[in-house]
Every structure is written in C-alpha cells, then in structure tokens.
Amino acid sequence: ELKVEQNPLFLSMQEGKNYTIYCNYSTTSDRLYWYRQDPGKSLESLFVLLSNGAVKQEGRLMASLDTKARLSTLHITAAVHDLSATYFCSYNNDMRFGAGTRLTVKP
Amino acid sequence: EAGVAQSPRYKIIEKRQSVAFWCNPISGHATLYWYQQILGQGPKLLIQFQNNGVVDDSQLPKDRFSAERLKGVDSTLKIQPAKLEDSAVYLCASSKWDVYEQYFGPGTRLTVT
C-alpha cells in the first residue's frame, strides 16, 4: 500500500529551539513536496525536492531528500511564533499527502 | 498573477442533495487537481487532469462524484447525492505540468446535514 508517514504529528516547541520533522514514504519517488497550511486556510507550497540529496532552504526552514532511504526532513532553526502551522509532505506518484505535523511555537 | 479561484467558498446542503463546485486555475497551468480534505487530515486526491484529459481518478467515488474540465481550463466537481461523510473542504490546485509545485485555491467548505 502506498503510504506517506509524517512524524511527529504534533509538535510544541519553544521559540529559539531547533527541531526536525520527518516524512517517510513507501515507494520510489523522485519528487517530494512540502506544504504549509495555516488554520482555516489553504495550502502554500514551501519546497519542491527533485532529486536524491536535494537540499533547499528558505529562512528558518530547510528541507532535504534521501530517495534511497525514502525519507525527507524539514528542519526548523531557531523557531519563531510565525512558523506555527501544519506542515504536509507529499510525493508525486499519486499526490499522496502525509497526515501533517501540527507545529506550535510558544514564546 | 491571479491565483486559483474557487466558488462557492461555503455550502451547506442536506444529505441526498446535489452540489457543484467550480475552479478556475492559474492561466497557462496544464494540470488541475481536486482534493478532499477532511478536518484534521491531509488532502486526498480525487482527480487529476492534464489539459482536459483525466490522468488519475482512482480515488474518486464514481458512484456519486463526477468532474470535468472543459477546454482544458475551468473545472467543475459534482456530488450527487451527497452523504454526511462528504462534509469536508474541497481544494482545487493547479500546476504548470505535473512535475511542478501546486498552487492551491482557497477551498470550498461543504457541510452535509
């Protein structure tokens, strides 16, 4: 069965701390996407990872892809309150999404 | 550049009624997607169009859901008849081609009573 598993599903962290969200997927894929969703809002594209070893960074977020391990990570550096949202990963085979990681950053 | 447009934004219907949603993708985007997002879950792909052809509709409940994309631009998604479990947000997204990132519309929140 094709699956995308994210962990943790819920993450509460303090401002200024670092943390990593993990995305495991069950079949080979050469493209992996990360999205952000604010409460009551639609999804916003964050990163598109197109090949093994790809690393992309935007502000305090950095995403990487290991296609051999079928693993993508989203690393948060020095978290700030504005990063509070739900983060989804998705891969291209059938546009299957993970369940999402609900991140809350506390002062 | 204008984003993905969807209407209506909210809809409340009774079970067994019909409902239709409309989506206008970003100009020039060949690929269009419809997703169902139930509260607290990730989006679930219902159907993917490439221009006006269907690429993937394996998760579309075809006994009650239908979708079309006329002339490779706008698209409509219809539910007939609706069930209580269809209550969800229906998201439309588009991309230049299927390998590119998707741009999502604001969604239509459907409540079936």
gemmi code that builds the backbone of each chain (N, CA, C; Angstrom):
import gemmi

chains = {
    "A": [
        ("GLU", (0.851, -1.195, 0.000), (0.000, 0.000, 0.000), (0.886, 1.245, 0.000)),
        ("LEU", (0.548, 2.197, -0.853), (1.299, 3.432, -0.900), (0.988, 4.259, 0.341)),
        ("LYS", (2.044, 4.666, 1.043), (1.828, 5.430, 2.272), (2.843, 6.551, 2.389)),
        ("VAL", (2.414, 7.609, 3.064), (3.305, 8.692, 3.455), (3.107, 8.891, 4.950)),
        ("GLU", (4.176, 8.736, 5.699), (4.079, 8.851, 7.153), (4.917, 10.011, 7.644)),
        ("GLN", (4.285, 10.874, 8.394), (4.998, 12.004, 8.985), (5.096, 11.803, 10.486)),
        ("ASN", (6.185, 12.250, 11.032), (6.268, 12.312, 12.487), (7.215, 13.423, 12.915)),
        ("PRO", (6.879, 14.045, 14.026), (5.700, 13.770, 14.844), (4.438, 14.346, 14.207)),
        ("LEU", (3.276, 13.948, 14.699), (2.023, 14.520, 14.227), (1.729, 15.837, 14.929)),
        ("PHE", (2.195, 15.961, 16.151), (2.031, 17.191, 16.920), (3.384, 17.576, 17.498)),
        ("LEU", (3.704, 18.848, 17.421), (4.990, 19.318, 17.904), (4.807, 20.675, 18.548)),
        ("SER", (5.132, 20.738, 19.825), (5.093, 22.008, 20.529), (6.517, 22.351, 20.920)),
        ("MET", (6.978, 23.494, 20.471), (8.355, 23.838, 20.746), (8.462, 25.295, 21.169)),
        ("GLN", (9.567, 25.603, 21.823), (9.777, 26.962, 22.309), (10.478, 27.780, 21.230)),
        ("GLU", (10.218, 29.052, 21.248), (10.924, 29.947, 20.334), (12.433, 29.802, 20.544)),
        ("GLY", (13.150, 29.850, 19.451), (14.599, 29.784, 19.519), (15.176, 28.385, 19.431)),
        ("LYS", (14.333, 27.373, 19.553), (14.813, 25.989, 19.505), (14.816, 25.451, 18.085)),
        ("ASN", (15.549, 24.348, 17.915), (15.620, 23.665, 16.626), (14.864, 22.344, 16.699)),
        ("TYR", (14.321, 21.936, 15.563), (13.657, 20.631, 15.534), (13.547, 20.159, 14.092)),
        ("THR", (13.314, 18.838, 13.937), (13.196, 18.240, 12.609), (11.908, 17.445, 12.503)),
        ("ILE", (11.212, 17.633, 11.385), (10.025, 16.848, 11.047), (10.431, 15.832, 9.988)),
        ("TYR", (9.929, 14.595, 10.138), (10.319, 13.523, 9.240), (9.157, 13.085, 8.362)),
        ("CYS", (9.497, 12.723, 7.142), (8.500, 12.256, 6.181), (9.042, 10.998, 5.514)),
        ("ASN", (8.424, 9.863, 5.819), (8.801, 8.599, 5.179), (7.743, 8.215, 4.162)),
        ("TYR", (8.171, 7.698, 3.025), (7.208, 7.283, 2.019), (7.540, 5.883, 1.539)),
        ("SER", (6.523, 5.205, 1.026), (6.634, 3.752, 0.878), (7.057, 3.270, -0.498)),
        ("THR", (7.194, 4.152, -1.464), (7.584, 3.691, -2.781), (8.582, 4.671, -3.383)),
        ("THR", (9.250, 4.251, -4.428), (10.258, 5.139, -5.010), (9.593, 6.377, -5.587)),
        ("SER", (10.227, 7.492, -5.364), (9.698, 8.757, -5.867), (10.861, 9.699, -6.097)),
        ("ASP", (10.852, 10.390, -7.189), (11.945, 11.322, -7.430), (11.554, 12.761, -7.169)),
        ("ARG", (10.366, 12.951, -6.614), (9.961, 14.318, -6.291), (9.199, 14.307, -4.979)),
        ("LEU", (9.530, 15.245, -4.145), (8.898, 15.335, -2.828), (8.585, 16.801, -2.573)),
        ("TYR", (7.398, 17.039, -2.039), (6.935, 18.409, -1.837), (6.628, 18.648, -0.364)),
        ("TRP", (6.876, 19.856, 0.073), (6.466, 20.291, 1.403), (5.519, 21.472, 1.269)),
        ("TYR", (4.442, 21.427, 2.083), (3.447, 22.486, 2.078), (3.189, 22.938, 3.500)),
        ("ARG", (2.710, 24.160, 3.597), (2.304, 24.728, 4.888), (0.830, 25.078, 4.805)),
        ("GLN", (0.110, 24.829, 5.910), (-1.298, 25.210, 5.975), (-1.569, 25.898, 7.308)),
        ("ASP", (-2.029, 27.135, 7.248), (-2.451, 27.855, 8.438), (-3.899, 27.491, 8.738)),
        ("PRO", (-4.307, 27.581, 10.002), (-5.681, 27.189, 10.368), (-6.728, 27.904, 9.523)),
        ("GLY", (-7.650, 27.141, 8.952), (-8.725, 27.710, 8.155), (-8.305, 28.215, 6.787)),
        ("LYS", (-7.050, 27.976, 6.435), (-6.542, 28.473, 5.154), (-6.215, 27.314, 4.218)),
        ("SER", (-5.845, 27.685, 3.000), (-5.460, 26.672, 2.030), (-3.972, 26.330, 2.172)),
        ("LEU", (-3.466, 25.503, 1.287), (-2.072, 25.073, 1.358), (-1.172, 25.997, 0.543)),
        ("GLU", (0.030, 26.185, 1.071), (1.030, 27.020, 0.417), (2.264, 26.171, 0.176)),
        ("SER", (2.755, 26.187, -1.046), (3.944, 25.408, -1.370), (5.179, 26.011, -0.702)),
        ("LEU", (5.980, 25.147, -0.069), (7.231, 25.584, 0.552), (8.443, 25.149, -0.281)),
        ("PHE", (8.536, 23.856, -0.544), (9.705, 23.318, -1.236), (9.289, 22.232, -2.227)),
        ("VAL", (10.051, 22.178, -3.322), (9.965, 21.062, -4.250), (11.352, 20.446, -4.312)),
        ("LEU", (11.481, 19.185, -3.959), (12.765, 18.485, -3.942), (12.756, 17.496, -5.094)),
        ("LEU", (13.683, 17.673, -6.024), (13.591, 16.959, -7.304), (14.567, 15.801, -7.462)),
        ("SER", (15.508, 15.642, -6.557), (16.467, 14.560, -6.769), (17.082, 14.135, -5.449)),
        ("ASN", (17.711, 12.980, -5.472), (18.368, 12.474, -4.270), (19.445, 13.451, -3.812)),
        ("GLY", (19.436, 13.738, -2.520), (20.433, 14.650, -1.981), (20.048, 16.109, -2.075)),
        ("ALA", (18.887, 16.388, -2.650), (18.465, 17.788, -2.801), (18.271, 18.420, -1.432)),
        ("VAL", (18.723, 19.643, -1.321), (18.552, 20.425, -0.098), (18.107, 21.827, -0.508)),
        ("LYS", (17.042, 22.288, 0.151), (16.584, 23.645, -0.125), (16.327, 24.357, 1.199)),
        ("GLN", (16.613, 25.664, 1.193), (16.438, 26.444, 2.416), (15.701, 27.725, 2.120)),
        ("GLU", (14.804, 28.079, 3.035), (14.091, 29.342, 2.939), (13.903, 29.851, 4.348)),
        ("GLY", (14.643, 30.892, 4.680), (14.533, 31.449, 6.026), (14.964, 30.434, 7.074)),
        ("ARG", (14.115, 30.148, 8.013), (14.428, 29.228, 9.110), (14.095, 27.773, 8.792)),
        ("LEU", (13.642, 27.495, 7.582), (13.267, 26.148, 7.187), (14.248, 25.606, 6.160)),
        ("MET", (14.625, 24.330, 6.349), (15.485, 23.658, 5.389), (14.945, 22.258, 5.158)),
        ("ALA", (14.778, 21.895, 3.885), (14.248, 20.591, 3.532), (15.301, 19.803, 2.771)),
        ("SER", (15.296, 18.480, 2.983), (16.240, 17.611, 2.284), (15.533, 16.340, 1.861)),
        ("LEU", (16.148, 15.651, 0.890), (15.552, 14.443, 0.346), (16.603, 13.354, 0.202)),
        ("ASP", (16.299, 12.164, 0.716), (17.123, 10.966, 0.542), (16.231, 9.918, -0.097)),
        ("THR", (16.342, 9.772, -1.417), (15.441, 8.853, -2.118), (15.768, 7.393, -1.820)),
        ("LYS", (17.017, 7.113, -1.478), (17.376, 5.727, -1.176), (16.733, 5.281, 0.133)),
        ("ALA", (16.703, 6.165, 1.107), (16.058, 5.885, 2.388), (14.563, 6.172, 2.359)),
        ("ARG", (14.095, 6.760, 1.256), (12.685, 7.165, 1.137), (12.308, 8.066, 2.303)),
        ("LEU", (13.141, 9.075, 2.511), (12.985, 9.949, 3.668), (13.242, 11.390, 3.272)),
        ("SER", (12.369, 12.258, 3.721), (12.601, 13.688, 3.602), (12.501, 14.308, 4.989)),
        ("THR", (13.276, 15.333, 5.226), (13.232, 16.025, 6.503), (12.977, 17.507, 6.292)),
        ("LEU", (12.303, 18.092, 7.249), (12.084, 19.536, 7.278), (12.653, 20.027, 8.598)),
        ("HIS", (13.754, 20.756, 8.523), (14.447, 21.203, 9.730), (14.098, 22.654, 10.019)),
        ("ILE", (13.777, 22.890, 11.278), (13.411, 24.232, 11.725), (14.541, 24.759, 12.610)),
        ("THR", (15.029, 25.908, 12.263), (16.130, 26.511, 13.015), (15.651, 27.757, 13.750)),
        ("ALA", (15.910, 27.811, 15.042), (15.567, 28.982, 15.860), (14.114, 29.385, 15.631)),
        ("ALA", (13.215, 28.508, 15.999), (11.788, 28.691, 15.699), (11.249, 30.019, 16.224)),
        ("VAL", (10.319, 30.572, 15.463), (9.588, 31.773, 15.867), (8.099, 31.478, 15.777)),
        ("HIS", (7.291, 32.286, 16.468), (5.851, 32.032, 16.555), (5.199, 31.955, 15.175)),
        ("ASP", (5.671, 32.762, 14.223), (5.076, 32.797, 12.887), (5.163, 31.473, 12.144)),
        ("LEU", (5.997, 30.566, 12.619), (6.098, 29.252, 11.976), (4.996, 28.294, 12.425)),
        ("SER", (4.209, 28.688, 13.402), (3.112, 27.844, 13.868), (2.134, 27.597, 12.717)),
        ("ALA", (1.942, 26.320, 12.372), (1.097, 25.928, 11.236), (1.119, 24.408, 11.167)),
        ("THR", (0.412, 23.851, 10.186), (0.509, 22.422, 9.904), (1.337, 22.236, 8.641)),
        ("TYR", (2.290, 21.331, 8.693), (3.195, 21.082, 7.578), (2.911, 19.696, 6.996)),
        ("PHE", (2.751, 19.666, 5.676), (2.477, 18.418, 4.980), (3.606, 18.107, 4.005)),
        ("CYS", (3.919, 16.811, 3.878), (4.768, 16.377, 2.782), (3.901, 15.572, 1.812)),
        ("SER", (4.359, 15.518, 0.568), (3.612, 14.817, -0.469), (4.597, 14.343, -1.518)),
        ("TYR", (4.350, 13.191, -2.119), (5.208, 12.764, -3.215), (4.386, 12.570, -4.470)),
        ("ASN", (5.097, 12.494, -5.580), (4.432, 12.728, -6.855), (3.713, 11.525, -7.439)),
        ("ASN", (3.989, 10.319, -6.942), (3.440, 9.142, -7.626), (1.926, 9.203, -7.754)),
        ("ASP", (1.264, 9.550, -6.684), (-0.190, 9.696, -6.765), (-0.647, 10.902, -5.941)),
        ("MET", (0.264, 11.851, -5.751), (-0.047, 13.060, -4.991), (-0.607, 12.709, -3.618)),
        ("ARG", (-0.022, 11.685, -3.004), (-0.485, 11.278, -1.678), (0.171, 12.162, -0.634)),
        ("PHE", (-0.633, 12.649, 0.305), (-0.140, 13.516, 1.370), (-0.005, 12.753, 2.674)),
        ("GLY", (0.947, 13.195, 3.493), (1.014, 12.719, 4.858), (-0.121, 13.321, 5.687)),
        ("ALA", (-0.226, 12.870, 6.933), (-1.299, 13.354, 7.807), (-1.032, 14.757, 8.323)),
        ("GLY", (0.196, 15.210, 8.177), (0.527, 16.554, 8.615), (1.156, 16.585, 9.992)),
        ("THR", (2.010, 17.563, 10.209), (2.598, 17.815, 11.521), (2.110, 19.176, 11.981)),
        ("ARG", (1.379, 19.172, 13.074), (0.848, 20.433, 13.604), (1.870, 21.028, 14.559)),
        ("LEU", (2.470, 22.121, 14.123), (3.546, 22.769, 14.882), (3.015, 23.985, 15.629)),
        ("THR", (3.314, 24.028, 16.904), (3.002, 25.203, 17.722), (4.291, 25.705, 18.335)),
        ("VAL", (4.605, 26.964, 18.086), (5.816, 27.574, 18.643), (5.391, 28.533, 19.747)),
        ("LYS", (5.885, 28.280, 20.944), (5.491, 29.074, 22.105), (6.606, 30.027, 22.502)),
        ("PRO", (6.218, 31.209, 23.006), (7.243, 32.170, 23.424), (8.031, 31.664, 24.631)),
    ],
    "B": [
        ("GLU", (0.224, 37.821, -10.724), (-0.557, 36.773, -11.407), (-1.680, 36.339, -10.479)),
        ("ALA", (-2.880, 36.195, -11.043), (-4.029, 35.792, -10.250), (-3.848, 34.353, -9.814)),
        ("GLY", (-4.378, 34.048, -8.617), (-4.267, 32.709, -8.083), (-5.383, 31.809, -8.573)),
        ("VAL", (-5.477, 30.627, -7.972), (-6.544, 29.686, -8.287), (-7.835, 30.183, -7.627)),
        ("ALA", (-8.889, 30.270, -8.424), (-10.167, 30.739, -7.905), (-11.118, 29.564, -7.723)),
        ("GLN", (-11.876, 29.602, -6.637), (-12.879, 28.578, -6.380), (-14.161, 29.238, -5.913)),
        ("SER", (-15.274, 28.620, -6.269), (-16.551, 29.070, -5.723), (-17.507, 27.890, -5.659)),
        ("PRO", (-18.481, 27.928, -4.750), (-18.579, 28.904, -3.663), (-17.533, 28.659, -2.598)),
        ("ARG", (-17.408, 29.518, -1.634), (-16.474, 29.303, -0.533), (-17.086, 28.425, 0.542)),
        ("TYR", (-18.365, 28.523, 0.706), (-19.071, 27.722, 1.711), (-20.376, 27.211, 1.111)),
        ("LYS", (-20.758, 25.999, 1.537), (-22.003, 25.430, 1.061), (-22.542, 24.497, 2.128)),
        ("ILE", (-23.820, 24.658, 2.438), (-24.489, 23.766, 3.370), (-25.657, 23.137, 2.633)),
        ("ILE", (-25.703, 21.804, 2.623), (-26.793, 21.098, 1.958), (-27.252, 19.957, 2.843)),
        ("GLU", (-28.405, 19.419, 2.501), (-28.901, 18.239, 3.217), (-28.442, 16.993, 2.469)),
        ("LYS", (-28.345, 15.902, 3.218), (-27.945, 14.647, 2.570), (-28.945, 14.303, 1.466)),
        ("ARG", (-28.406, 13.662, 0.453), (-29.140, 13.262, -0.754), (-29.327, 14.411, -1.746)),
        ("GLN", (-28.955, 15.635, -1.356), (-28.996, 16.732, -2.328), (-27.754, 16.711, -3.210)),
        ("SER", (-27.764, 17.536, -4.232), (-26.627, 17.649, -5.145), (-25.909, 18.967, -4.915)),
        ("VAL", (-24.633, 18.980, -5.275), (-23.846, 20.212, -5.134), (-22.753, 20.204, -6.197)),
        ("ALA", (-22.377, 21.393, -6.631), (-21.307, 21.528, -7.623), (-20.341, 22.608, -7.191)),
        ("PHE", (-19.078, 22.352, -7.460), (-18.020, 23.304, -7.135), (-17.309, 23.685, -8.432)),
        ("TRP", (-16.840, 24.911, -8.465), (-16.173, 25.425, -9.667), (-14.754, 25.853, -9.347)),
        ("CYS", (-13.849, 25.637, -10.299), (-12.452, 26.011, -10.127), (-11.920, 26.642, -11.408)),
        ("ASN", (-11.228, 27.757, -11.252), (-10.524, 28.405, -12.364), (-9.046, 28.410, -12.033)),
        ("PRO", (-8.232, 27.645, -12.751), (-6.812, 27.544, -12.396), (-6.028, 28.774, -12.833)),
        ("ILE", (-4.777, 28.810, -12.463), (-3.887, 29.876, -12.915), (-3.702, 29.749, -14.428)),
        ("SER", (-3.725, 30.874, -15.103), (-3.621, 30.883, -16.556), (-2.350, 30.165, -17.017)),
        ("GLY", (-2.522, 29.261, -17.974), (-1.374, 28.550, -18.530), (-1.022, 27.263, -17.823)),
        ("HIS", (-1.673, 26.991, -16.715), (-1.393, 25.751, -15.987), (-2.134, 24.592, -16.637)),
        ("ALA", (-1.360, 23.586, -17.034), (-1.937, 22.458, -17.757), (-2.587, 21.434, -16.824)),
        ("THR", (-2.084, 21.350, -15.599), (-2.539, 20.301, -14.695), (-3.461, 20.880, -13.627)),
        ("LEU", (-4.561, 20.200, -13.395), (-5.540, 20.635, -12.406), (-5.898, 19.442, -11.523)),
        ("TYR", (-6.001, 19.717, -10.228), (-6.283, 18.684, -9.239), (-7.484, 19.082, -8.381)),
        ("TRP", (-8.250, 18.085, -8.004), (-9.270, 18.249, -6.968), (-8.898, 17.352, -5.791)),
        ("TYR", (-8.927, 17.946, -4.597), (-8.654, 17.221, -3.371), (-9.833, 17.352, -2.414)),
        ("GLN", (-9.969, 16.341, -1.584), (-10.899, 16.396, -0.459), (-10.073, 16.414, 0.827)),
        ("GLN", (-10.310, 17.391, 1.682), (-9.599, 17.441, 2.955), (-10.607, 17.406, 4.097)),
        ("ILE", (-10.621, 16.300, 4.792), (-11.459, 16.159, 5.976), (-10.716, 16.764, 7.162)),
        ("LEU", (-11.443, 17.367, 8.061), (-10.858, 18.079, 9.194), (-9.830, 17.214, 9.921)),
        ("GLY", (-8.625, 17.761, 10.075), (-7.577, 17.058, 10.811), (-6.770, 16.074, 9.982)),
        ("GLN", (-7.051, 15.993, 8.676), (-6.337, 15.046, 7.810), (-5.626, 15.792, 6.688)),
        ("GLY", (-4.747, 15.080, 6.017), (-4.111, 15.635, 4.836), (-5.054, 15.560, 3.653)),
        ("PRO", (-4.800, 16.363, 2.627), (-5.645, 16.313, 1.423), (-5.579, 14.941, 0.755)),
        ("LYS", (-6.695, 14.532, 0.202), (-6.779, 13.266, -0.542), (-7.119, 13.598, -1.981)),
        ("LEU", (-6.270, 13.143, -2.907), (-6.510, 13.425, -4.317), (-7.764, 12.707, -4.797)),
        ("LEU", (-8.659, 13.473, -5.430), (-9.857, 12.879, -6.033), (-9.643, 12.648, -7.524)),
        ("ILE", (-9.131, 13.654, -8.207), (-8.958, 13.546, -9.645), (-7.882, 14.511, -10.100)),
        ("GLN", (-7.121, 14.084, -11.116), (-6.089, 14.917, -11.717), (-6.343, 14.990, -13.220)),
        ("PHE", (-6.358, 16.211, -13.742), (-6.498, 16.453, -15.181), (-5.181, 16.973, -15.743)),
        ("GLN", (-4.860, 16.539, -16.942), (-3.780, 17.136, -17.710), (-4.469, 17.712, -18.948)),
        ("ASN", (-4.458, 19.047, -19.055), (-5.304, 19.731, -20.035), (-6.747, 19.265, -19.797)),
        ("ASN", (-7.428, 18.682, -20.742), (-8.794, 18.262, -20.451), (-8.942, 16.749, -20.354)),
        ("GLY", (-7.815, 16.047, -20.236), (-7.850, 14.605, -20.064), (-7.603, 14.191, -18.627)),
        ("VAL", (-8.230, 13.091, -18.225), (-8.072, 12.587, -16.860), (-6.801, 11.748, -16.752)),
        ("VAL", (-5.937, 12.101, -15.808), (-4.707, 11.348, -15.564), (-4.919, 10.307, -14.477)),
        ("ASP", (-5.637, 10.695, -13.420), (-5.822, 9.798, -12.280), (-7.143, 10.124, -11.613)),
        ("ASP", (-8.033, 9.173, -11.574), (-9.280, 9.332, -10.820), (-9.546, 8.098, -9.973)),
        ("SER", (-8.473, 7.430, -9.571), (-8.606, 6.161, -8.860), (-9.257, 6.294, -7.491)),
        ("GLN", (-9.171, 7.492, -6.878), (-9.763, 7.665, -5.557), (-11.069, 8.465, -5.608)),
        ("LEU", (-11.597, 8.660, -6.781), (-12.869, 9.381, -6.926), (-14.032, 8.389, -6.768)),
        ("PRO", (-14.927, 8.616, -5.817), (-16.094, 7.727, -5.672), (-17.060, 7.947, -6.830)),
        ("LYS", (-16.885, 7.181, -7.854), (-17.556, 7.481, -9.120), (-19.062, 7.245, -9.089)),
        ("ASP", (-19.548, 6.556, -8.051), (-20.995, 6.367, -7.980), (-21.702, 7.666, -7.612)),
        ("ARG", (-20.969, 8.627, -7.046), (-21.626, 9.865, -6.622), (-20.862, 11.136, -7.025)),
        ("PHE", (-19.593, 10.992, -7.316), (-18.767, 12.156, -7.671), (-18.485, 12.131, -9.175)),
        ("SER", (-18.502, 13.312, -9.768), (-18.077, 13.444, -11.153), (-17.339, 14.758, -11.317)),
        ("ALA", (-16.459, 14.803, -12.289), (-15.697, 16.027, -12.535), (-15.434, 16.149, -14.022)),
        ("GLU", (-15.344, 17.386, -14.461), (-14.995, 17.621, -15.855), (-14.161, 18.881, -15.960)),
        ("ARG", (-13.388, 18.931, -17.023), (-12.573, 20.104, -17.294), (-12.711, 20.407, -18.779)),
        ("LEU", (-13.641, 21.279, -19.059), (-13.931, 21.610, -20.445), (-12.876, 22.557, -20.999)),
        ("LYS", (-12.445, 22.292, -22.222), (-11.499, 23.155, -22.935), (-10.179, 23.304, -22.176)),
        ("GLY", (-9.917, 22.417, -21.258), (-8.636, 22.423, -20.567), (-8.406, 23.601, -19.655)),
        ("VAL", (-9.481, 24.273, -19.229), (-9.293, 25.439, -18.363), (-10.071, 25.219, -17.069)),
        ("ASP", (-11.296, 25.783, -16.995), (-12.104, 25.659, -15.779), (-12.514, 24.213, -15.550)),
        ("SER", (-12.844, 23.942, -14.293), (-13.293, 22.601, -13.943), (-14.443, 22.673, -12.956)),
        ("THR", (-15.307, 21.660, -13.006), (-16.366, 21.538, -12.012), (-16.312, 20.155, -11.386)),
        ("LEU", (-16.615, 20.097, -10.118), (-16.713, 18.856, -9.366), (-18.136, 18.769, -8.825)),
        ("LYS", (-18.798, 17.644, -9.057), (-20.181, 17.493, -8.623), (-20.330, 16.282, -7.702)),
        ("ILE", (-21.199, 16.440, -6.734), (-21.552, 15.347, -5.840), (-23.062, 15.156, -5.924)),
        ("GLN", (-23.456, 13.922, -6.235), (-24.879, 13.643, -6.377), (-25.157, 12.163, -6.169)),
        ("PRO", (-25.842, 11.761, -5.118), (-26.324, 12.567, -3.986), (-25.271, 12.650, -2.884)),
        ("ALA", (-25.319, 13.688, -2.108), (-24.344, 13.884, -1.036), (-24.672, 13.015, 0.178)),
        ("LYS", (-23.607, 12.601, 0.868), (-23.728, 11.867, 2.119), (-23.093, 12.683, 3.239)),
        ("LEU", (-23.427, 12.326, 4.466), (-22.883, 13.050, 5.617), (-21.353, 13.049, 5.600)),
        ("GLU", (-20.764, 11.912, 5.187), (-19.302, 11.790, 5.212), (-18.600, 12.617, 4.132)),
        ("ASP", (-19.378, 13.261, 3.271), (-18.783, 14.145, 2.265), (-18.456, 15.517, 2.837)),
        ("SER", (-18.839, 15.768, 4.065), (-18.515, 17.050, 4.703), (-16.997, 17.185, 4.790)),
        ("ALA", (-16.481, 18.220, 4.175), (-15.030, 18.385, 4.049), (-14.764, 19.709, 3.349)),
        ("VAL", (-13.483, 20.023, 3.225), (-13.080, 21.139, 2.365), (-12.613, 20.548, 1.039)),
        ("TYR", (-13.105, 21.092, -0.051), (-12.715, 20.628, -1.383), (-11.760, 21.665, -1.974)),
        ("LEU", (-10.558, 21.201, -2.218), (-9.486, 22.068, -2.679), (-9.201, 21.811, -4.151)),
        ("CYS", (-9.038, 22.877, -4.880), (-8.594, 22.791, -6.260), (-7.166, 23.328, -6.319)),
        ("ALA", (-6.330, 22.691, -7.099), (-4.949, 23.142, -7.260), (-4.569, 23.040, -8.723)),
        ("SER", (-3.588, 23.832, -9.124), (-3.094, 23.736, -10.490), (-1.578, 23.842, -10.504)),
        ("SER", (-0.988, 23.327, -11.561), (0.462, 23.440, -11.742), (0.753, 23.523, -13.234)),
        ("LYS", (1.941, 24.034, -13.548), (2.299, 24.204, -14.956), (2.286, 22.855, -15.676)),
        ("TRP", (2.812, 21.876, -15.021), (2.827, 20.499, -15.513), (2.870, 19.629, -14.286)),
        ("ASP", (2.737, 18.342, -14.393), (2.563, 17.532, -13.189), (3.830, 17.430, -12.339)),
        ("VAL", (4.971, 17.867, -12.848), (6.182, 17.764, -12.046), (6.408, 18.993, -11.176)),
        ("TYR", (5.640, 20.008, -11.403), (5.869, 21.263, -10.704), (5.024, 21.379, -9.443)),
        ("GLU", (5.414, 22.344, -8.607), (4.659, 22.582, -7.386), (3.236, 22.989, -7.724)),
        ("GLN", (2.351, 22.704, -6.802), (0.943, 23.007, -6.989), (0.592, 24.300, -6.277)),
        ("TYR", (-0.315, 25.040, -6.865), (-0.865, 26.241, -6.264), (-2.322, 25.948, -5.928)),
        ("PHE", (-2.646, 26.141, -4.664), (-3.966, 25.777, -4.182), (-4.894, 26.981, -4.135)),
        ("GLY", (-6.167, 26.714, -4.430), (-7.198, 27.715, -4.242), (-7.622, 27.779, -2.779)),
        ("PRO", (-8.528, 28.693, -2.439), (-8.948, 28.872, -1.051), (-9.813, 27.741, -0.520)),
        ("GLY", (-10.374, 26.924, -1.418), (-11.197, 25.798, -0.981), (-12.669, 26.143, -0.847)),
        ("THR", (-13.485, 25.083, -0.906), (-14.920, 25.193, -0.633), (-15.229, 24.300, 0.552)),
        ("ARG", (-15.767, 24.916, 1.593), (-16.120, 24.145, 2.787), (-17.547, 23.640, 2.636)),
        ("LEU", (-17.708, 22.328, 2.544), (-19.029, 21.709, 2.379), (-19.469, 21.078, 3.689)),
        ("THR", (-20.684, 21.417, 4.094), (-21.298, 20.786, 5.254), (-22.562, 20.081, 4.783)),
        ("VAL", (-22.645, 18.784, 5.051), (-23.824, 17.999, 4.700), (-24.557, 17.654, 5.987)),
        ("THR", (-25.823, 18.053, 6.075), (-26.593, 17.837, 7.311), (-27.658, 16.755, 7.124)),
    ],
}
model = gemmi.Model(1)
for chain_id, residues in chains.items():
    chain = gemmi.Chain(chain_id)
    for i, (resn, *xyz) in enumerate(residues, 1):
        res = gemmi.Residue()
        res.name, res.seqid = resn, gemmi.SeqId(i, " ")
        for name, pos in zip(("N", "CA", "C"), xyz):
            atom = gemmi.Atom()
            atom.name, atom.element = name, gemmi.Element(name[0])
            atom.pos, atom.b_iso = gemmi.Position(*pos), 0.0
            res.add_atom(atom)
        chain.add_residue(res)
    model.add_chain(chain)
structure = gemmi.Structure()
structure.add_model(model)
structure.setup_entities()
